[in-house]
Amino acid sequence: MTRPADSVLVIVPAWNEEQNVGTTVREILGTGRGYDVAVVDDGSMDATATVARAAGAIVLSLPFNLGVGGAMRTGFTYAQRMGYGRAIQVDADGQHNPADIDRVLAGLETADISIGARFSDVGDYQVRGPRKWAMKLLAAIVSRVAKTRLTDVTSGFRAAGPRAIAQYVRYYPAEYLGDTLDSLVAACHTGLTVTQVPVAMRPRAFGRPSQGAWGSTVYLLRSAFALSLAIMRRPTGRERGPA
């Protein structure tokens, strides 16, 4: 299918988000920017798909829960098949402000991947303790891989241009933090460029975040392990695409 090069698909991965996803979809459509919205219902056991469809989204339903990585690869595959020139992830829980979508997309004017960074001049989003240390360490290491300064490499609020969409369809890991760290490192290994733009985060509208004190410590250890594997791993020929 042929679409304009500047067409945008907003991909919303959602798992049991019936309380949040309707508002998120309506806010995205309410920006008046002409975005299409695809909610990837990741095996939800509640009414996520029904609520998303009623709010005006395209709904891609997975038969069981694959995690964010599997959901996003589904979304990128749909974007490529339907001819979208750009795609951007917006989480269903309402923490990503749809008013910032244009700002994140603007980063694609100079790079293949644009990250909406939470710790870069705007907003009051904060993390503490082991989680904060982990995020700083991860950002420093990935910055060296990407050859540009990045401060928030675990942000899911990120946009992809056509080369990045093609790369993500070839390879988008479903493992822990694969949707952020591994996918980013793999993209850099294949020569894609990355930038970041500052965005403010909002509190989750309903439900509770999963990280407590113990969870943050585990996050530190698992993040270091995930990043080590991502850096050591080199893309196969299929993941690099045709020469």
Helices and strands as residue ranges (DSSP letters): E 8-14, H 21-29, E 36-42, H 48-55, E 58-62, H 67-81, E 86-89, G 98-100, H 101-106, G 107-109, E 113-117, H 129-146, E 158-160, H 162-170, I 178-182, H 183-189, E 194-198, H 213-232, H 237-240
